[in-house]
Amino acid sequence: MLVYGKLMSRLKGFVAVAVAGFVGLSAPVTAQQGGMIRVDLELVLAVDISQSMDYDEHSIQRQGYVDAFRHKDVVNAMLSGPEGKVAVLYMEWAGDFDPIETIPWTIIDTPDAAKSFAERLANEPIYGEQRTSISRALETAQQHILKNNISSHRQVIDVSGDGANNAGRLVEPARDAVVKAGIVINGLPIMLNKPKEFYDIDHLDRYYRHCVIGGEGAFIAPVFDLRQLASTIRKKLVMEIASLDLDTGAAPIQFADVETPALPNKPGILKAQLKLPTQKTDCTIGEQVWGGGRGFRYNNWQ
């Protein structure tokens, strides 16, 4: 059942934290543990739960992340760095209100820890909310990274979504602040072949490349078909966890089953540093489409 409503979402977040100690799963990282925890990567999975996707689409998206944390390629990547562990936070977001901390910072340092993370995520209810505020998601994810008791070699925010920013602050200033803090933003734009709504925009992949992702080596992994979603999530996680260089060909995995326009021999992966189309994307297009002449003003979110 897909549950909508801000109040229920907030209650769900509190309950998730409260029961963490009773379900026998990976314990979250808390400041009370004392000292700094050193990991290879701090990764925020910022997952869109806007109502523009239906229950089946939300379920497939959630299952894609669950399956990824059970997959040997992802687990091996998480344990292969010099520290032998990563820290992951799973956050769900939609409009201009506090995103839901579905699973707080959790250290993945063994295959069992990865499995526990997957099981906990699989047992979380699926929620939906209104509107799309990528900017609020980025700002909140940045704070989660800057204010924890974890130190790492790299910090990454992984944003998945099926629409442009149409609520809260404009997305470009939010993106620029995150990148200035040394955090990389990667994107997973979901572009499904279904009837277009008034708030949808064309070329969401181009929007993500111009307006959302940023930082050294940032990339997007577009999804055009729900059947590709799980495999794309898995392969994208391996790329960002292992910090693989798209230009060197050093990646130990192949991407032949993801049929999207991309780099040679790397289907489905598009770097931010690639030459972009001559016509630049208007990063306020989401606000313009949503406003539709109903009083939107650009300086509302400057």
N, C-alpha and C positions, 0 to 999 in steps of 0.2 A: 504493500500500500504506500502510495506517495503522499506524504504529509506536507501540507502547506501552512505557512503562518509564522511570523517572527517569534511570537511568544513560545510556541512549541519548539522552535529551533533553539531558543535560548535554554529552555528547560532540558532539552536533549543534551546540550553541551555540558551543563552542570552534572547531569546524571552520568554521562560518559566518564567524567573525571572521578566522580564519587565511587563508581563501581570498579574502577581499574584494579584496585587492590583485591577484589573478591573473585575475579574471573580467572586467575592463574595465568595471565598473559604478561607480556613485557611491561615492566614498570616504567612510567614516564620519568623523564629527567626533571628534577626540581631543584630550586635554589637551596633548599634545605639540605641537600646532599653535601654541600660544602665543596669549595675548590672548583677549579676549572677542569672540565672534561675535554680531553684532546681527541679529535676525530679527524678523518680525512676530509669529510664533506658535511656541511649543514645543508640539508635539502628540505625546502618547503614545497609540498605538493598542494597547489592552490587550484581547487577543482570547482568548476562552475556548476551550480545547482539551480540555475534560473528555469522558470517555467516554460521557456521556449523549447525545452526538451521534455518529452513525455516520460511516463514511468519506465517503459521498456528501454528507452535510450539512456535514462539515468542508471538503470540496472546494469546494462551492458558496460557503461562507463565504469561504474563501481567494480564490477567483476573483472574488468581489465586490470585495474590496480591490484585487486586481490590476487589474481593469477600471476601478475608480475612478481610479487613478493614471494611467490612459491616457486618461481622458475630458477633453475640452476644458473643461468646466465646472469640474472640480476643479483642473485645471492653471491656468486663468485666475484662480481664486480664490487659489491659492497665490502667484501672481506679482503680484497686484493691490494689495497693501498698500504703505505708504510705504517699507518696506525692500526690497520686491520679492522676498522669499524667506521660507521657513518652514523649521523644523527638525522632522523626524519620526523617531520611534522606534517600531518594530513589535515588540511584546512578546506572547508567548503564555503563558498561565497556566492553572492548574487548582487543585490542592490546596495545602496549607500547606507549600510548599517554594519555592525560588527560581524565579520565572518565567524563561522562556527569552527572552533578548535576540536574537530572530530576525534583526532588522536594527537595528544600533545607530544612534545619532543621525546623521542624514544631512541635509545642506542641499539643499533643492529650490529652485533659483533659475533654472532654465531648463526648457523643455519636455523637453529631452533628459535632464535630471536626473530628472524625474518618470518618464519612460519607463524609465530604467535602474533606478529603484527598483522599478517594476512588474515588470520582467524578473527582477530578483534574487529578488523575492518569489515569482514564478511558479515558479522553479527550486528553491525550498526544499522539502525533504520535509515531509510532513504527519504530525504526531505527536499522540498522545492520552495523557492522564494521568487519574488517579483524583481524585475529590472536587472540591469547589468552594470556593475561598477568595477571595472578592472582596476581603476585607480585606487579604490578603497582596498581591494585585495592586495595590490602591490604594497601600499603603505602599511597595512597590517602585517604582511609577511616580513617586511623589512624590520618592523619593530620586534617581531618574534625572534629574528636573527640577532639583532643588536642587543637585546635585553636578556638573553639566556645566559647560562653559566657554562657555555661550550665554546671552545676555540677550535679552529679548523684551518686547513690549507685553502679551502675554497668554500664559497657560499653561493647557492643557486636557488632561485625561485622558478618553479615549473608551473606555468599557467596554462590550464586547458579551458576552452570555452567555445561557444557557438555563436557569439555575437560581439558587436562593437560596444565600447563604453557608451552608456546613455544615462548615467546617474552619477552624482558625486562630482569630484574634481575632474578636470580634463586629464586625459591619460598621459600626454607627453610630459608635463612637469613631474608627475608622479614617477614615470619611468626614468626620467633623467636623474631624479634624486636617488633612486635605488642604485642606478649604475654608478653615480658619483661616490656612493658608499662602498664601491668595490664588489657589489653583488651582481652576478650574472642572471639575466632573465631569459629563459627559453620558453617557447610556446607550442601548444598543441591546438591549433584551430580546427574545430569540428564543422565541416561543411557538408551536410547531408542533403541528398537529392529529395527534397520534399517541398510542398507548396510554400511559397514565400509569404511571410507576414510583413506588415507595414514597417516593423522595426528592423528587419533583416537588411544587410548591405551586400553588395556584390564584392567578390574578391576578398573574402575575409583573410585568406592567407597573406595577401599583399598588405592588408591593414596590420596584421600581426607583425610582419617584417618591418614596416615603416614606423609603427606607433607603439608597439608593446615590448618586443624583445630588445635586448641590449647587453653590452658588456663583451669582454674578450671571448671569442669563439661562440657567441650566442647563435642559436639556430631554431628553426621551427620544423615540426613534423606534421604536415596537414593530414587530415582524415576526410576522405570523400565517401566512405562506405562504412556502415557499422561493423561489417565483417572484418574490416582492417583495424578497428579500434584497439582491440586487445594486443595484437602483435605490434602495433605502432607504439603503444604505451610501453611495452616491455623493451623494445629496442631503443626507444628514446631514453629510458631510464639507464640502460647500460651505457649509452653514449655519455650522458652527463655525469653519472657516478664515476665512470672510469676516466673522464676527461679526455676522451679520444679526439685526436686531431683529424678533422674531415679531410684535410689536404694531404696528409702523409700516407693515407691508405693503411694506417697501422691497426685499424679496427679488426678484432678477431672474429667479428660476426658479419654476415651478409644480409642484405636488405632486399633480396630479389622478390619477395612476396608482397611488397608494398608498392602498388602500381600508381605512383604519383610522379609528376615532373620533379626532377632533382638533379643533383650533381652526378657526373659519370660514376657508375658503379656504386652509387649510394642512393638508391631510390627512396623517396620520402623524406629526405633530410635537406633543408635549405638553410644556408648560413646567412647571418645578418650582413656579413661583409661582401656578399655577392653584389655584382652590379644590378641595381634596382631598375625597374621600368622608368622611362623618361618622365612619365606623368606621376608626380608624387601623390600619394594618398592623402586626402584631407582627414587629419586625425580627429576632427570634430564631427565627422559624418554621422556617427551614432547618435550624438545629441541632436543634430539637425533632423535626422529621420524621425526620431522619437518626438521631438518638439512639433514638427509638422506645422509650424506657424502658430503654435499655441503658447507663445510667450517665452521661448528659449532665448537666452542672451549669453553670448560667449563668456562675458566677464563674470557670470555667476560662479564659475569654477576656476578662475585664474588663481 
